[in-house]
């Protein structure tokens, strides 16, 4: 079983490894049922999905009539205006077959113009606050990709007291001095304010470039169990963080297996060895 810890100030004890339901993008009902069994086997109690993740919300919704109380349920909106966020989130609730989620996140909020729209008058945040007041979501978060995301999340937290953040975290990306500095600054603020700190891209090998895509992730992932063990144990070695799993059902059992066996953080020497062995490269530059 995978240990739990407080998910920020939400009052929920979430498994440190969160199911990234992007893995259900093109999944059949049968694949979704097998995935639910896998979540059960590892005690996973937190699901993270989004409106743009293909069939994901529908597949997760298939579980909700019987299992809603077992999961902290999070989804995302990529819309930036009040009206579009409202319409999109109402459709998400329909697909998820629930009358509320536990966390509604403003998705990939890193572009300056989109940030101003979403957090300004008539923006998506205005709707999220209304949805929370109506009981349609219990918490509000913000997510993002890229090398500027940690700095942008800090700005977002100056504008509004979000309950969670989500951003990339892996050994290679943390070798970027500016990103590492921004990440540490964000981590400090989140710890001080009890804001849940979710991480993604933990098992990234690098961009696909010209390689054949062998997995459902939009980046090339580590795929050997021993390599995934090292990467996952390095991420989980940072106190307080959550590891959101990769968007590929074939990798999911390996990530859960690695997380369930976590005992100590992978050393930086071991990570440098892995980087050289697998020719790992930054996903974002």
C-alpha positions as CSV (number, residue, x, y, z in Angstrom):
1,X,0.0,0.0,0.0
2,X,1.1,3.5,-0.7
3,X,1.3,5.9,2.3
4,X,-0.9,9.0,2.6
5,X,-0.3,12.5,3.8
6,X,-2.4,15.7,4.2
7,X,-3.4,17.2,0.9
8,X,-2.6,20.7,1.9
9,X,-5.3,22.4,3.9
10,X,-8.2,20.5,2.2
11,X,-8.7,18.1,5.2
12,X,-8.1,15.1,3.0
13,X,-5.3,12.5,3.5
14,X,-4.3,11.6,-0.1
15,X,-2.0,8.8,-1.2
16,X,1.4,10.3,-2.0
17,X,1.0,8.8,-5.5
18,X,-2.0,10.3,-7.3
19,X,-3.6,8.6,-10.3
20,X,-3.1,10.8,-13.3
21,X,-6.2,9.8,-15.2
22,X,-4.8,11.1,-18.5
23,X,-3.8,7.5,-18.8
24,X,-7.5,6.7,-19.6
25,X,-7.4,9.0,-22.6
26,X,-8.3,6.3,-25.1
27,X,-9.2,3.5,-22.7
28,X,-12.0,1.0,-23.2
29,X,-14.5,0.2,-20.4
30,X,-12.6,-3.0,-19.9
31,X,-9.3,-1.2,-19.5
32,X,-10.9,1.2,-17.1
33,X,-12.2,-1.6,-14.9
34,X,-8.8,-3.2,-14.8
35,X,-7.3,0.2,-13.8
36,X,-9.8,0.5,-11.0
37,X,-8.7,-2.9,-9.7
38,X,-5.1,-1.7,-9.8
39,X,-6.0,1.5,-7.8
40,X,-7.7,-0.7,-5.2
41,X,-4.7,-3.0,-4.9
42,X,-2.5,0.0,-4.0
43,X,-5.0,1.9,-1.9
44,X,-5.0,4.9,-4.3
45,X,-7.7,7.4,-3.1
46,X,-7.0,10.4,-5.3
47,X,-7.8,10.8,-9.0
48,X,-6.7,13.7,-11.2
49,X,-8.4,14.1,-14.6
50,X,-9.3,17.0,-17.0
51,X,-11.8,17.9,-19.6
52,X,-9.2,17.7,-22.4
53,X,-8.0,14.2,-21.5
54,X,-9.9,12.3,-24.2
55,X,-12.3,9.7,-22.7
56,X,-10.8,10.2,-19.2
57,X,-13.6,12.0,-17.5
58,X,-16.2,9.5,-18.9
59,X,-14.1,6.5,-17.8
60,X,-13.7,7.9,-14.3
61,X,-17.4,8.8,-14.3
62,X,-18.2,5.2,-14.8
63,X,-16.7,4.5,-11.4
64,X,-18.4,7.3,-9.5
65,X,-21.9,5.9,-8.9
66,X,-20.5,3.1,-6.9
67,X,-17.2,4.5,-5.7
68,X,-17.5,8.3,-5.3
69,X,-16.9,8.4,-1.6
70,X,-13.6,6.5,-1.9
71,X,-11.8,9.1,-4.0
72,X,-10.7,12.7,-3.8
73,X,-11.7,13.7,-7.3
74,X,-9.9,16.5,-9.1
75,X,-10.5,17.8,-12.6
76,X,-9.3,20.8,-14.6
77,X,-10.6,23.5,-16.9
78,X,-8.4,25.0,-19.6
79,X,-11.0,27.8,-20.3
80,X,-10.0,31.3,-19.4
81,X,-13.3,33.2,-19.2
82,X,-16.2,32.9,-16.7
83,X,-18.8,31.7,-19.3
84,X,-16.6,29.1,-21.0
85,X,-15.3,27.8,-17.7
86,X,-18.9,27.5,-16.4
87,X,-20.1,25.6,-19.4
88,X,-17.1,23.4,-19.6
89,X,-17.2,22.5,-15.9
90,X,-20.9,21.7,-16.0
91,X,-20.1,19.2,-18.8
92,X,-17.3,17.8,-16.7
93,X,-19.7,17.1,-13.9
94,X,-22.0,15.3,-16.3
95,X,-19.2,13.1,-17.6
96,X,-17.9,12.4,-14.1
97,X,-21.5,11.5,-13.0
98,X,-21.2,13.5,-9.8
99,X,-22.7,16.6,-8.3
100,X,-19.3,18.0,-7.1
101,X,-15.6,17.5,-7.3
102,X,-13.1,18.0,-4.5
103,X,-10.7,20.1,-6.6
104,X,-11.2,22.3,-9.7
105,X,-7.9,23.4,-11.2
106,X,-7.1,26.2,-13.7
107,X,-5.1,24.2,-16.2
108,X,-1.7,25.1,-17.6
109,X,-1.9,28.8,-16.5
110,X,1.5,30.1,-17.6
111,X,0.9,32.4,-20.6
112,X,0.9,36.0,-19.5
113,X,-2.2,37.0,-21.5
114,X,-4.2,33.9,-20.5
115,X,-3.2,34.5,-16.9
116,X,-4.5,38.0,-16.9
117,X,-7.8,36.9,-18.5
118,X,-8.3,33.9,-16.2
119,X,-7.5,35.8,-13.0
120,X,-9.1,39.1,-14.0
121,X,-12.8,40.3,-14.0
122,X,-15.0,37.9,-15.8
123,X,-12.3,35.2,-15.8
124,X,-12.3,31.5,-15.0
125,X,-11.2,32.1,-11.4
126,X,-14.3,34.1,-10.9
127,X,-16.4,31.1,-11.9
128,X,-14.3,28.7,-9.8
129,X,-15.0,30.8,-6.7
130,X,-18.7,30.8,-7.5
131,X,-18.7,27.1,-8.1
132,X,-17.0,26.6,-4.7
133,X,-19.7,28.8,-3.0
134,X,-22.3,26.6,-4.6
135,X,-20.7,23.4,-3.4
136,X,-19.8,22.2,-6.9
137,X,-16.1,22.1,-5.9
138,X,-14.6,22.1,-2.5
139,X,-11.2,23.5,-3.5
140,X,-9.5,25.5,-6.2
141,X,-6.0,24.8,-7.7
142,X,-3.7,25.9,-10.5
143,X,-1.5,23.8,-12.8
144,X,1.2,24.3,-15.4
145,X,4.1,23.2,-17.6
146,X,7.3,24.7,-18.8
147,X,10.3,26.4,-17.2
148,X,8.3,29.5,-16.1
149,X,5.6,27.6,-14.3
150,X,7.0,27.8,-10.8
151,X,7.4,31.6,-11.1
152,X,3.9,32.0,-12.5
153,X,2.4,29.9,-9.7
154,X,4.1,32.2,-7.2
155,X,2.4,35.1,-9.0
156,X,-0.9,33.2,-8.9
157,X,-0.6,32.7,-5.1
158,X,-0.1,36.5,-4.7
159,X,-3.4,37.0,-6.5
160,X,-5.5,34.3,-4.9
161,X,-5.1,31.7,-2.1
162,X,-5.2,28.6,-4.2
163,X,-5.5,25.3,-2.4
164,X,-3.0,23.3,-4.6
165,X,-0.4,23.7,-7.2
166,X,0.8,21.2,-9.8
167,X,4.1,21.5,-11.9
168,X,6.9,19.4,-13.3
169,X,9.6,17.9,-11.0
170,X,12.3,15.5,-11.9
171,X,16.1,15.3,-11.5
172,X,17.0,16.6,-15.0
173,X,14.7,19.6,-14.8
174,X,16.0,20.6,-11.4
175,X,19.5,21.0,-13.0
176,X,18.2,24.2,-14.6
177,X,19.3,26.8,-12.0
178,X,16.5,29.3,-12.6
179,X,13.8,26.6,-12.5
180,X,15.3,25.1,-9.4
181,X,15.4,28.5,-7.6
182,X,11.8,29.3,-8.6
183,X,10.7,25.8,-7.6
184,X,12.3,26.1,-4.2
185,X,10.7,29.5,-3.6
186,X,7.3,28.1,-4.5
187,X,7.8,25.1,-2.3
188,X,8.7,27.3,0.6
189,X,5.5,29.4,0.2
190,X,3.3,26.3,-0.2
191,X,4.8,24.8,2.9
192,X,4.2,27.9,4.9
193,X,0.6,28.2,3.7
194,X,-0.3,24.4,3.7
195,X,-0.9,24.4,0.0
196,X,-0.9,21.0,-1.6
197,X,2.2,20.5,-3.8
198,X,1.6,18.1,-6.7
199,X,4.4,17.1,-9.2
200,X,4.3,15.7,-12.7
201,X,6.7,14.4,-15.3
202,X,8.6,12.4,-12.6
203,X,9.6,9.6,-15.0
204,X,10.5,11.7,-18.0
205,X,13.4,10.5,-20.2
206,X,13.2,13.4,-22.6
207,X,11.4,14.7,-25.7
208,X,10.4,12.1,-28.3
209,X,12.2,14.1,-31.1
210,X,12.3,11.8,-34.1
211,X,11.8,8.5,-32.1
212,X,8.8,6.2,-32.6
213,X,6.2,6.9,-29.9
214,X,5.9,3.7,-27.9
215,X,3.8,5.1,-25.0
216,X,0.8,7.3,-24.7
217,X,2.8,10.1,-23.0
218,X,3.6,13.2,-25.1
219,X,7.2,12.9,-23.9
220,X,9.4,9.8,-23.9
221,X,9.2,8.2,-20.5
222,X,11.5,5.8,-18.6
223,X,10.1,2.4,-19.1
224,X,12.4,-0.2,-17.3
225,X,11.3,-0.9,-13.8
226,X,14.7,-0.3,-12.3
227,X,14.9,3.1,-14.0
228,X,11.4,4.0,-12.9
229,X,12.3,3.0,-9.3
230,X,15.2,5.4,-9.3
231,X,13.1,8.3,-10.6
232,X,10.1,7.7,-8.5
233,X,12.2,7.3,-5.3
234,X,14.0,10.5,-6.1
235,X,10.7,12.4,-6.3
236,X,9.1,10.8,-3.3
237,X,12.3,11.6,-1.3
238,X,11.3,15.2,-1.2
239,X,9.0,15.6,1.9
240,X,5.6,16.9,1.3
241,X,5.3,16.4,-2.5
242,X,2.8,14.3,-4.3
243,X,3.7,12.3,-7.4
244,X,1.0,12.3,-10.2
245,X,1.4,9.2,-12.3
246,X,2.2,9.3,-16.1
247,X,-0.4,9.2,-18.8
248,X,0.1,5.7,-19.9
249,X,-1.7,2.5,-18.6
250,X,1.3,0.3,-19.4
251,X,3.5,2.4,-17.1
252,X,1.0,2.7,-14.3
253,X,1.7,-0.7,-12.6
254,X,5.4,0.0,-12.6
255,X,5.0,3.5,-11.1
256,X,2.7,2.1,-8.4
257,X,5.1,-0.8,-7.8
258,X,8.0,1.6,-7.4
259,X,6.0,3.9,-5.0
260,X,4.8,1.0,-2.9
261,X,8.5,0.0,-2.3
262,X,9.8,3.5,-1.5
263,X,12.1,3.4,1.5
264,X,14.8,6.1,0.8
265,X,15.6,8.8,-1.7
266,X,17.7,7.8,-4.7
267,X,21.1,9.6,-4.4
268,X,22.1,12.3,-6.8
269,X,25.1,10.1,-7.8
270,X,22.6,7.3,-8.8
271,X,20.5,9.8,-10.7
272,X,23.5,11.2,-12.6
273,X,24.4,7.6,-13.5
274,X,20.9,7.1,-14.8
275,X,21.0,10.3,-16.9
276,X,24.2,9.2,-18.6
277,X,23.0,5.6,-19.1
278,X,19.7,6.6,-20.7
279,X,20.8,9.8,-22.3
280,X,18.1,11.8,-20.5
281,X,17.4,15.3,-21.6
282,X,15.2,18.2,-20.3
283,X,11.7,18.2,-21.6
284,X,11.4,21.9,-21.2
285,X,14.1,24.4,-22.1
